[in-house]
Amino acid sequence: MTTTRFAPSPTGYIHVGNLRTALMNYLIARKAGGTFILRIDDTDPERSKEEYVDAIKQDLEWLGLQWDRVERQSDRLDRYAEAADKLREMGRFYEAFETPTELDLKRKKQLNMGKPPVYDRAALNLSEAEKEALRAERGNGVWRFKLDHERIEWNDGILGDISIDASSVSDPVLIRGDGQVLYTIASVVDDTEMGVTEVVRGSDHVTNTATQIQIIEALGGACPRFAHHSLLTGPQGEALSKRLGTLALRDLREQGVQPMALLSLMARLGSSDPVELRSDMAELIDGFDIGRFGAAPTKFDVQDLFPLTAKHLQSLPLADVADAVTDAGVPADMAEPFWAMARENITTLADLQGWWELCRDGAEPLIDEDDRDFITEAVALLPEGPFDGETWGVWTKAVKETTGRKGKGLFMPLRKALTGMERGPEMAALLPLLQVIRARG
């Protein structure tokens, strides 16, 4: 069975970069009728916060990305300890004691000599007595996995055939000196024991994948199929990482972005398929193909979400937005015609407030000096109420016959006088909703 996972760290809010990973894994699982696991990567007790665990779940639920089960790495520390013991017994795990300063000096020396800046495995030459002395002086060391210096190869679902020389990579630290288990080994143990078959993540993890493949093999596990999606940039190709704090999903939600607009964009961004607004999750699932995505950095512009949001809102019946219409202050008996009028003229639901204020309170008339007599004459011809969808046509016909005006010279001054704007909804739909004019009629 196809099994995928999304493994966020609860150290902050989910942003668009995280969503890309979550959505791809979700769509793969659902298209195959498989399992989607939400795995909370909370092995760092200092930075992990329960409020972020709750926020992650809330954001995924808002988007409709429902997981099949939740796992927490903090509940599985004994499994990681067992794996570490197994690697020690195999001679693939060793303790190292260099300080960050010492490691930095080693890297600089290697670079000056034209060599790759990889860990030199000096710790393998330490005697037991030397290790004891270093523990007494510095505390416990870090634990590194000893890579086999051979080529690590796999067929990536997006990048194609990958081959990495393990000798060009430092032996990865899997456990810190303070005992904290790091992502690299925790992820391997989880993926293996949870039967994860597909792993989609960012291209910045390619080197991690290479080392994890060797760890999986050392522990006797089966390697999942890996795919590494491109990283997002800003609209001008600038690094997006510095702006991700302002692109949290809850910030986009606050700005009025609709879930289906966000999902439709992220399900196609960076692929060879055009971005198309989808009406529901089933359409997204059916149209998703990980093989259609490319390796080049992918430009993301938050402004692209708003036309999609507007288009999505235009397709919705009143029942889907009834709460927002009520919150804007629209009376129940006017909700249906109000939504029919407003939905073609909003970008987000927050815009409903402004349209209702126009209907309720009217607007400051916008009247050109040359049109003042015309407007006075036109208002005198306004039919008796109540107004309906035919009133605008009846009124403008009478004004045309009386004044001789037609086309833009007829309609534009009337629109500006009634709404204070040069463009907006169909006046036939808006006129019956204008409370001030209704009262006059």
C-alpha positions in Angstrom: 0.0 0.0 0.0 1.2 3.5 -0.8 2.0 5.4 2.4 3.3 9.0 2.6 3.9 11.4 5.5 4.2 15.0 6.3 6.7 15.6 9.1 6.6 19.2 10.3 8.5 20.5 13.3 6.3 22.2 15.8 8.6 25.2 16.1 6.5 27.7 14.2 3.5 28.0 11.8 3.2 26.2 8.5 4.2 28.4 5.5 3.8 27.9 1.8 7.1 26.0 1.5 5.8 23.5 4.1 2.5 23.3 2.3 4.1 22.3 -1.0 5.6 19.2 0.7 2.4 18.4 2.6 0.2 18.7 -0.4 2.3 16.6 -2.7 2.5 13.8 -0.2 -1.2 14.0 0.5 -2.2 13.9 -3.2 0.1 10.9 -3.9 -1.5 9.0 -1.0 -5.1 9.8 -1.9 -4.6 9.1 -5.6 -3.3 5.7 -4.8 -6.0 5.0 -2.1 -3.2 4.9 0.4 -2.3 6.3 3.8 -1.3 9.8 4.7 0.5 10.2 8.1 0.9 13.4 10.0 4.2 12.9 11.9 5.1 15.6 14.4 8.9 16.0 14.5 9.2 17.1 18.1 12.5 15.6 19.3 13.8 19.1 20.2 12.1 19.7 23.6 13.4 23.3 23.8 12.0 24.5 20.5 8.9 22.3 20.1 5.7 23.9 21.4 2.3 22.3 21.8 0.6 25.5 20.5 2.3 24.9 17.1 1.2 21.3 17.1 -2.4 22.5 17.4 -1.8 25.2 14.8 -0.4 22.7 12.3 -3.5 20.6 12.6 -5.8 23.6 12.3 -4.1 24.8 9.2 -4.3 21.4 7.5 -7.9 21.1 8.5 -8.6 24.5 7.0 -7.2 23.3 3.7 -9.1 20.0 3.9 -5.9 17.9 4.1 -7.1 15.2 6.5 -4.5 12.7 7.8 -5.2 9.1 8.5 -3.2 9.0 11.7 -0.9 11.2 13.8 2.5 10.0 15.1 4.8 11.9 17.4 8.5 11.4 17.4 8.7 12.3 21.1 6.8 9.1 21.8 9.3 7.0 19.9 12.6 7.8 21.5 13.1 4.2 22.6 12.9 3.1 19.0 15.7 5.5 18.0 17.8 4.4 20.9 17.5 0.8 19.8 18.5 1.7 16.3 21.5 3.6 17.6 22.6 0.6 19.7 22.3 -1.6 16.5 24.6 0.8 14.6 27.1 0.8 17.4 27.2 -3.0 17.4 27.8 -2.9 13.7 30.7 -0.5 14.0 28.8 2.2 12.0 28.3 4.6 14.9 31.1 6.5 16.6 31.5 9.3 19.1 33.3 12.6 18.2 34.3 15.4 20.4 35.4 18.4 18.2 34.0 21.8 19.2 32.3 23.9 16.6 35.4 26.1 16.4 37.7 23.2 15.8 35.4 21.9 13.1 35.3 25.3 11.4 39.1 25.5 11.4 39.3 22.0 9.8 36.8 23.0 7.1 38.8 26.2 6.3 42.1 24.2 6.1 40.5 21.7 3.7 39.1 24.4 1.5 42.5 26.1 1.4 44.0 22.8 0.2 41.4 22.5 -2.5 39.7 19.5 -0.7 36.0 19.1 0.0 35.2 20.3 3.5 34.1 17.0 5.0 34.8 15.6 8.5 38.2 13.9 8.6 37.1 11.1 11.0 39.8 12.0 13.5 37.6 10.6 16.2 38.0 7.1 14.9 41.6 7.2 16.0 40.9 8.0 19.6 41.7 5.4 22.3 39.2 4.6 25.0 41.4 6.5 27.5 41.4 9.6 25.2 37.6 9.4 24.9 37.2 9.3 28.6 39.5 12.3 29.1 37.5 14.3 26.5 34.2 13.4 28.1 35.6 14.6 31.4 36.8 17.8 29.8 34.0 18.5 27.4 31.0 16.3 28.3 29.5 13.7 26.0 30.4 13.9 22.3 28.1 13.7 19.3 27.4 10.4 17.5 28.2 10.2 13.8 27.2 7.5 11.3 30.1 6.1 9.5 29.4 6.2 5.7 30.6 3.6 3.3 32.7 5.6 0.9 31.0 4.5 -2.3 28.5 6.1 -4.7 24.9 6.3 -3.5 22.4 6.2 -6.3 18.6 6.3 -6.7 16.1 7.3 -9.3 14.4 10.4 -8.1 10.7 11.0 -8.9 11.5 14.6 -10.0 15.2 14.9 -10.5 15.8 11.6 -12.3 18.9 9.6 -11.7 21.0 10.8 -8.8 24.5 9.7 -7.9 26.4 11.1 -4.9 29.9 10.1 -3.9 29.6 9.4 -0.1 33.3 10.4 0.3 32.3 14.0 -0.5 29.8 14.1 2.4 30.6 14.3 6.1 29.6 11.4 8.3 26.3 12.8 9.6 25.7 13.6 13.3 22.7 11.6 14.4 22.7 12.3 18.1 23.9 15.5 19.8 26.1 15.7 22.8 23.1 16.5 25.0 21.4 13.3 23.8 18.9 14.9 21.4 18.1 12.6 18.5 18.3 14.4 15.2 16.0 14.3 12.2 18.2 12.1 10.1 18.0 8.9 12.2 14.5 9.6 13.6 13.1 9.9 10.1 14.9 6.7 8.9 13.5 4.7 11.8 10.0 6.1 11.4 9.9 5.7 7.6 11.0 2.1 7.9 8.8 1.0 10.7 5.7 2.9 9.5 6.0 1.4 6.0 6.4 4.8 4.2 6.7 4.0 0.5 7.0 7.6 -1.0 8.9 10.5 0.4 8.5 13.9 -1.3 10.5 16.8 0.1 12.5 19.9 -0.9 15.7 19.6 -3.0 17.7 21.0 -0.1 17.3 17.4 1.3 19.1 15.6 -1.5 22.3 15.1 0.5 20.3 14.0 3.5 18.6 11.4 1.3 21.9 10.0 0.3 23.1 9.5 3.9 19.7 8.2 4.9 19.7 5.6 2.2 22.9 4.1 3.7 21.4 4.2 7.2 18.2 2.5 6.0 20.3 -0.2 4.4 22.5 -0.6 7.5 19.4 -1.1 9.6 17.9 -3.6 7.2 15.0 -1.5 6.0 13.4 -1.0 2.6 14.1 2.4 0.9 11.1 4.4 0.0 10.9 6.1 -3.4 12.3 9.6 -3.1 11.3 12.8 -5.0 12.8 16.2 -4.4 10.7 19.2 -5.4 12.3 22.5 -6.4 12.5 25.3 -3.8 10.3 28.4 -4.0 11.7 31.8 -4.7 10.0 35.2 -4.7 8.4 36.6 -7.9 11.8 38.1 -9.0 13.7 34.9 -8.3 14.9 36.2 -4.9 15.3 33.8 -2.0 12.0 33.2 -0.3 13.4 31.9 2.9 13.7 35.4 4.4 10.0 36.1 3.7 8.5 32.8 4.8 7.6 34.3 8.2 5.1 36.5 6.4 3.7 33.7 4.3 2.4 31.5 7.0 -0.9 29.8 6.1 -2.8 31.6 8.8 -1.5 34.9 7.5 -2.9 34.0 4.0 -6.1 33.0 5.6 -6.3 36.3 7.5 -5.9 38.1 4.1 -8.9 36.3 2.8 -7.2 33.7 0.6 -9.6 30.7 -0.1 -8.3 27.2 0.5 -9.2 26.0 -3.0 -7.3 28.9 -4.5 -4.2 28.1 -2.5 -4.4 24.4 -3.2 -5.0 24.9 -6.9 -1.9 27.0 -7.2 0.4 24.8 -5.1 -0.7 21.6 -6.8 0.6 22.9 -10.2 3.2 25.5 -9.4 6.6 24.3 -10.8 5.0 21.7 -13.0 4.6 21.6 -16.8 0.8 21.9 -16.4 -0.9 25.3 -16.3 -2.4 26.5 -13.0 -6.1 26.0 -13.1 -8.7 26.7 -10.4 -10.2 23.4 -9.3 -13.6 23.2 -7.7 -12.9 20.5 -5.2 -10.2 18.2 -3.8 -11.3 15.3 -6.0 -10.2 17.3 -9.1 -6.9 18.1 -7.5 -6.2 14.5 -6.7 -7.2 13.2 -10.2 -5.0 15.7 -12.0 -1.9 15.4 -9.9 1.3 13.8 -11.3 4.6 14.1 -9.5 6.4 13.3 -12.7 5.2 16.6 -14.2 7.3 18.7 -11.9 10.7 20.2 -12.7 13.9 20.8 -10.9 14.3 24.5 -11.6 13.6 27.0 -8.7 9.9 27.9 -8.8 8.7 31.5 -8.5 5.9 32.1 -6.0 4.0 35.4 -6.0 1.4 35.7 -3.2 -0.6 38.1 -5.4 -1.4 35.2 -7.8 -3.7 33.8 -5.0 -6.1 36.7 -5.1 -7.5 36.3 -8.7 -7.9 32.6 -8.0 -9.7 33.5 -4.8 -12.0 35.9 -6.6 -12.8 33.3 -9.3 -13.5 30.7 -6.7 -15.9 33.0 -4.8 -17.8 33.8 -8.0 -18.6 30.1 -8.3 -20.1 29.7 -4.9 -23.8 29.7 -4.0 -25.1 31.8 -1.1 -25.2 28.8 1.2 -21.4 28.5 1.1 -20.9 32.1 2.1 -24.0 32.8 4.2 -22.0 33.4 7.4 -19.8 36.0 5.7 -22.8 37.8 4.2 -24.5 37.8 7.6 -21.3 39.1 9.3 -21.2 41.9 6.8 -24.6 43.1 8.2 -26.9 42.1 5.3 -30.5 41.3 6.4 -31.6 37.8 5.7 -34.3 38.9 3.2 -31.7 40.7 1.1 -28.9 38.1 1.3 -29.7 36.3 -2.0 -29.9 39.4 -4.2 -27.0 41.0 -2.4 -24.7 38.0 -3.0 -25.8 37.7 -6.6 -24.8 41.4 -7.0 -21.6 41.4 -5.0 -19.8 38.1 -5.8 -18.7 39.3 -9.3 -17.1 42.4 -7.7 -15.1 41.1 -4.7 -11.6 39.7 -4.3 -12.1 38.3 -0.8 -15.1 38.0 1.5 -13.8 40.9 3.4 -14.9 43.1 0.5 -18.6 42.3 1.2 -18.5 44.8 4.0 -17.8 47.7 1.7 -20.6 46.8 -0.7 -23.1 46.5 2.0 -22.1 49.9 3.4 -22.7 51.3 -0.1 -26.2 49.6 -0.2 -27.1 50.7 3.3 -25.7 54.2 3.5 -25.2 55.3 -0.1 -22.1 57.0 -1.4 -20.9 60.5 -1.9 -22.2 61.3 -5.4 -19.5 61.8 -8.0 -21.0 64.4 -10.4 -19.1 66.2 -13.1 -20.1 69.9 -13.4 -21.4 69.3 -16.9 -23.7 66.6 -15.6 -25.4 68.4 -12.7 -28.6 69.5 -14.6 -28.8 66.1 -16.2 -28.6 64.3 -12.9 -31.3 66.5 -11.4 -33.6 65.8 -14.3 -32.8 62.1 -14.2 -33.6 61.7 -10.4 -37.0 63.4 -11.0 -37.8 60.6 -13.4 -37.0 57.8 -11.0 -40.0 55.4 -10.9 -42.0 54.8 -7.8 -40.8 51.9 -5.7 -40.5 49.1 -4.8 -37.5 48.6 -7.1 -36.7 45.3 -8.8 -34.4 44.0 -11.5 -36.4 45.8 -14.2 -36.3 49.3 -12.6 -32.9 50.3 -14.0 -34.0 49.5 -17.5 -37.3 51.3 -17.2 -35.6 54.4 -15.6 -32.8 54.7 -18.1 -35.2 54.4 -21.0 -37.3 57.2 -19.6 -34.2 59.3 -19.0 -33.0 58.6 -22.6 -36.3 59.7 -24.1 -36.5 62.9 -22.0 -32.8 64.0 -22.3 -31.7 62.5 -25.5 -28.6 61.1 -23.9 -27.5 57.5 -24.7 -24.7 55.1 -24.3 -21.8 56.0 -21.9 -23.1 59.6 -21.7 -26.3 58.3 -20.2 -25.2 55.4 -18.0 -21.8 56.6 -16.6 -23.1 59.8 -15.0 -26.0 57.9 -13.4 -23.6 55.2 -12.0 -21.2 57.8 -10.6 -24.0 59.8 -9.0 -25.5 56.7 -7.3 -22.3 54.8 -6.3 -19.5 57.4 -6.3 -17.6 55.0 -8.7 -17.0 54.7 -12.4 -17.2 50.9 -12.4 -18.8 48.2 -10.4 -21.7 45.7 -10.4 -24.5 45.6 -12.9 -26.7 48.6 -12.0 -29.9 46.5 -12.6 -28.8 44.3 -9.7 -27.4 47.1 -7.5 -30.3 49.6 -7.8 -32.9 47.5 -5.8 -30.4 47.2 -3.0 -29.5 50.9 -2.6 -31.4 51.7 0.6 -31.3 55.5 0.2 -32.7 55.3 -3.3 -35.3 52.8 -2.2 -36.5 55.1 0.4 -36.8 57.9 -2.1 -38.6 55.7 -4.5 
